[in-house]
């Protein structure tokens, strides 16, 4: 017989009730303590989840009220553990059945109500969305070139190129009775979603525009993003030895023989505070964001990137987690390196600009100016990436667990793959994201000469003469 309540612990997402059991039940071998634990992991706050949470609280109150009242000797509480965990994919059922003998009152009603709700994925069915018979790919291709590119962020030729690359992916092979939309429709939806920002990126808008349910918008986007991620190695690849030699040859004309790329950091804002470690995602621009390191070549093609670290992390710290830092011999030949700003550490594979006070020396000023003019390609690459795929300026995904970051990384990867695919296809995007316009870096001082071009040429000549004569690459020993 239950004689007392030993402990009640209620927090935001957890309620634990410990009952003191004096007399073991003759039917079930119960331990001296029986723990009834309600784990309410329901971060998204849907109507169904809120109903379960409310019923749980009412059930606890009803059970406790019943326990404090005089009980018959034959009354007892049979339970071991009740756990509810909601996930994005499926909901787990009760680990063990919860039954209350001889309770024909509110507690049983609440218990049965919870079971009924858990037996269905939805609290109430939404009205079925009528499929649109107006939207067709023919209508999309009948648009003007300007409207077409505004809608799906590429030309008709670029759209067909992407379509042919992903159309055979197994994610589009449906074995159920419910047919998917054509791959071309899914691609058009996803491209427009990746290229939209703010309210224009809401799932509801795409649901209305394409005449499909909001769930289908999410699923079809995931299909295309997964297909694009599957060809990442083909389009976001570190240049081979021959290609690195070509990049170095281009950079030699600017005084940087051996340079094979540029690295810089950026942040991808997220529209709401993450459900865990929210504070460390708060960056210096007062946004919740993810840090990303972008490496590009002289043609503004992304050759390496790393994303997913909290926005408050320093660029140098995230860079040290990359393979190009930890396994540099696999990526660089002797004498090859990347150019970076002064926030990065100096090494044999990374040449940053000078920091103050050494940056105030004349030759260092000139060298910093030369670096700034060359590595502006990376700033333009990041600006084009965010301007082309505007969803990266404020991704509307939720982060409540570490595994949710995987969806963010897949989203970012898909955008980088598309950037390179269409760049190789000569489908350029000229608009830069406003926050990524080229601005002078800290420590850069420009001398007054007749023109920037003349100054760059003079710096280039001095750098080549001074640094390569001594075999130190573009770093001066005279400081």
N, C-alpha and C positions, 0 to 999 in steps of 0.2 A: 504494500500500500504506500502510496506517495504521501509523505508526511510534511515535507517543506520544500521550498524553492531555495536551492543553495546559491545560485548566482544568475543574474540577468545582465547581459552586456549588449547594449544596443548602440551601434554607430551608424554612420551614413550608409554603409552598404552591407552591414553584417549584424545579425542578431543571434546571440548564443544564450540558450537557457539551459542551466544545469539543474536537474532534479535530484534530490536526496532520496534514495530508495532504501528503505529499511528491510522490508520483507520481500524476498525474491518471488517473482511470479511463478506459479506452479506450471504454467504452460510454456513460457519463454524463460530461459536462463539469463536473467538480466544482471548486469554488473551493479555494484553498490552505487555507482553514478551513471545516470543515463543522460547523454548529451543530445539535445535536439538543436541542430544548427541550421539556421536559415541563411544561406549565402545568396545575397541579392546583388549579383553583378549585372547591373542593368544601366549602363552609362548613357544609352541613346535616348532614354526617356520616351519610348513609344507609349501609346495608350494601353496596349496590351501589357507591357511590362509594368506600367504604373498600377494597373488593376491587380496584377499578381502581387506586387509589393504591398498594396493596401490590404488585400485579403490576408496576406501573411501576418501583418500587424494585428488585424482583427482576430485572426485565429489564435495568435499568442495571448492576446488579452482574454479571449473566451476561455482558453485552456486554464490560464492562471486564475480566472474568476471561479471556474469550476473546482479547481484544486483547493482554493481557500474555503469553499463551502464544505459542510459535513458530507463525507462520502461513505457509501456502503462498502463493507469489507470485500465484496466481489468486484468492486470497481478498480481498475488499474489502467495505467498508461503504457501502451506497448509501442515503443519506437526505439530506434537506434540512431539514425541520422537521416536528415532530410536535406538534400542539397539541390539547389537550382543554379545552373550556370547557363547564361545565354551567350551565344556566340553568333557571329555574322553568318555562319554556314548552317548550323543546326542547333537545336536545343536539346540538352541532355535531359533524360527523364529522372525520376526519383531513383536515388541509389538503392533505397529500401522503402517498401510501402509504409505509409503512415496511417495507422488506424486507431480509432478511439472507441473502446468498448463501452457500451451502455450510454454513449453520448448521443442523444437524439435532439440536440438543441443547436444553438448558433455555431458551435465549434464544428459540428458535422456538416452543417450547411456550407461554412467557409471552406472546409476541407474538400467537399465535393465540387464546389465552384472552382477551386484551384485546379483540381484534376481535370475538370472539363475544359478549362482554358488551356492547360498544358497539352491536352489532347489535340489541339488545333494550332496551326502555325499563326493564324490570324484571329484577333478578337472578333472582328467582323469583316466580311469581304467588301473590298472596294468595288464600286461599279466597274464593270468591264469596259475597258477603253476600246472604242471602235477604231479599227485600223483605217488609216487614212488611205483613200483611193486617189488622192490628188497628187501626193508626192511620188515622183518617179525619177529615176536617173535620167530619163529623157528630158524632163523639165530642167534638171540640173545642168545638163550639157547644152541646153538651149539658151542659157544665160549668156550675157555678155562676158567677155574675158575678165573685166574688172569685177563684176558681181560674182563670177565663178571663183576667182581667187580670194575674194573677201569671204566667201562662204566656207570653202574647204582648204584655204591657205596655199593653194597650188594651182597650176594650169591644168587643163584637161589632159595634156600629155603626161604631166607629172602624176596626176591621179591614176591614169591607166598604168603607169610604171609601178606605182606602189601596189595597185590592185593585183597585177600579175605576179608580184613577188610574194604575196601573202595568201592568195586565194586557195591554194592547195593545203594550207595548214590544217591539221587534224581538229583544231578547235572549232572549225566551221562544219565538221562532219557530224550531223545530228542523227542519232538513232531513235529518238523518241517520236511520238506521234505529232508533237507540236513542232512544226517546221520553224526554222530560223528565218529572219529576213535575209534577202540576198546579201552576199558578201559586199557587194558594191554599196548597198544601203548602210550596212554596218560601218563600212569605211568612211562614207560621207558623214555619218553621224559622229564618229569618233574624231575625225579631223576637225570638224567644226567645234566639237567640245574641247579638244586640246588647244584650239586657237581662240577660245573665248575666255573672258575674265569677268569677275564681279557677278552681278545679277544675270548677265547674259550667259553665264556658265551654269545656271541652275538646272537641275534635272527636270523640273517641271516644265521649263520652256521647251526642252528637247522632246519631252513627252507629247506636248501639244503640237509641236511643229511636225513631228514624224508620225503622229497618230499611234503611238505605242505606249505601253505602261511605263511607269517610272522604273520599275524593276528591270524591264527589258533594256532601258537606256543604260543602266549600270552593267548588265550582263553583256550587251553587245560591245560596249566600250572595253570591257575586260577582254573580250575575245580578240579584238584588234590589237590592243596593247600587248597581249600575250604573244600574238603572231609577230609583232614588230620586235619584241624582246628576243624572239628566237633567231633573228638574223642580226643581232647586235655584233657578233664577232666578224661578220662580213663587212659591216659598214663603219663600226667604231673600232678600228684596229690600229695598233702601233705600227708606224711605217717600217718597212723592211730596210735592209742595208742600202739597197739601191735608191729607195725613196729618200732616206735620210741624207744620202749624198747629194741628191737633187735639191733638197731644202737647204743644205749647207751651202751649196753653190749660189742659190738665190741670196742667202743672207751674207755671203762674202761681199757682194756688191754694196752692202751697207756697213761693212766693217766687222762683221760677226761670223767669220769663218768657223765652222764647227757647230753653229747654232742649228738645232733641229726642231725647235718649237718654243712655245711660250706658255707659261702657267699663271693663272690668277684665280682668286677665289670669288665667290658670289654667294648670295643667299636666295633661297626660294621661299617666300613667305607662305605661311599656312593661315587659313582664315579664322582659326580659333585656337585657344590654348590647348596643348596636348593634355591628355588625361593622366600622364605620369611625367615627372621631371619637367613640368611646364616652365619653371624658372630658368633652367639652363637653355631653353629654346628661345629665350627673349634676347634679341640681338641689340647691337649698338644703335640701330635705326628704330628701336622701340617696336619691333614686330616679332611675333613668334615665327620662327623660320628654321629651315634646314640649311646647313653649310654644304657647299659643293666646290670642288676643285676641278677646273676646266683646263685641259691642255689642248692647244690647237697648233696647226702648222702655219706656214706662210700663206696658204690659200684659205684660211679661216675654216678649215675642216677640223672637227673635234677628233683627236687621236687618243685621248684618254680622259676619264673623268671619275670622280668619286663623290657620291652624294649620300646623305642620310645622317650626318653628324649634326648635333644641335647647333643652332645659329650663333650661339655665343662662343663657340670654339674658334680659336685663332687659326688663320690660314696655315701658318707654319706647323701647327700641331696636327692638323688633318693631313697635310702634305706628307708628314713623316709616317703616316699609316698606309701610304700608297705603295704599290709594288715597285714603281720606278725609283723610289727612295731606298727601299729595303733590298731590292734585287737589281741594282743599277746595271750590273754587267750584262744582264739579259736584254737591256733596252738601249744601251749606249755603247758605241765604239770609243776607244781612247780619244780624248780631245773633243768629244761631242757633249753638248750641254743644252739646258733650257735657259731662257731669259725670264726674269721675274722682277717684281718691285722690291723695295727695301724691307718688306715685312718677312721675307723668306731668308733662310740661313744660307750662308755662302758655303759651297762645296764644289767638288770637281765636276759635278753634273748640273749645278745650278748657279748661275751668275746673277745676283741681284744688283740693283742700283745701290749707290753709297748712301749711308745714313749720315745725319749730322753728328758731329761737327766736320767730319772729313768730307762731307758733300759740299762744303763751302770752298774747297780748294778748286782752283781754276780748271785743272784737267779733269777733276772729278765731276764738276758741274757739266763740262762738255760731254763726258762719258754718260752721265745720267740723262742728259738731253737726247743723246743718241739712242739709248735704251728705250726711252719713252716713245720716240718716234717709231721704233721697230715693234715694240710689244703692244702698241695700240691695236694691232690686229686681234689680240686676245680680248680686249675690251669691246671691240666691234663684234667679235664672235658671240660673246655673252649677250650683247645688246640685240643682235639679230635673233639669237635663240629665243630670248624673252619676247621680242617683238613679233616673231613669227608664230610662236606657240605661247600666246598670252596667258594661258592657264598657269604658267610657271610664275606669274606675278602674284598669284594668290590661289594656291591649289585648294579646292573645296573637298578635301577628304578628311576623315576623322582619325585621330590617333588616340586610342585608349589603352593599347597594349603594344609591346615591342614588335609583335608580328605585323601590326598595322603599317609599320614603316615600310614593309616590303611592297605594299601597294604604291606608296610614294616613290620608291626607288624604281619600280617598274614604269610608273608614269613619266618620270624624268628620263629614264632610258629610252622610252618610246619617242620622246621629243628629240633627244640627241640623235637617234637613228634616223628619224625623218629629216632632221637638219642636214645630215651628211648625205642621205639618199638624194635629196633634191639639190644639194650643192653639187654633187657629182653629175646630176642630170642637167646642170646649168640652169636650174630654176631658182633664181636669186630672190632674196627678200631684202629690200633696202631699208625699210623702216626700223630704227633702233628703239629699244625700250627707253623711255625718258630717263630713267635712273642710271642708264649705262652709257650715257654720252661721254665722250672723252673729256676728261678734266685733268688739269695738272696734278701730279702726285706730290705728296709731302716731300720736301727736300729738293725739289726741282727748281732751278733758277735759270731763266733764259737770258742770254746775253743779247744786247741790242746790236743786231747786224741788219744788213739791207733786207734779207728775207730768211725765212726759216729754212728754205731749201739750201741756200748758200751756207748757212751756219751748219746744217747737217752734213753737207759735203766736206766742210773744213774739219768738223769733228771726226768724220769717218777717216779722213786722211791721217789725222794725228793719231787716232786710235790704232789704225793698221800699222803705222810706222812704229809707234812706241810699244804696243803690246806684243805684236807678233815678232818684232825684232828680238825681244827677250823671251819669247816662248811662253808667255803667261796668259795667252788668250786676251780677252778684253779687260783684264784687271790690271791696274797700274800698281807697281810696287812703291812708287814715289808718294807715300802718304804716311 
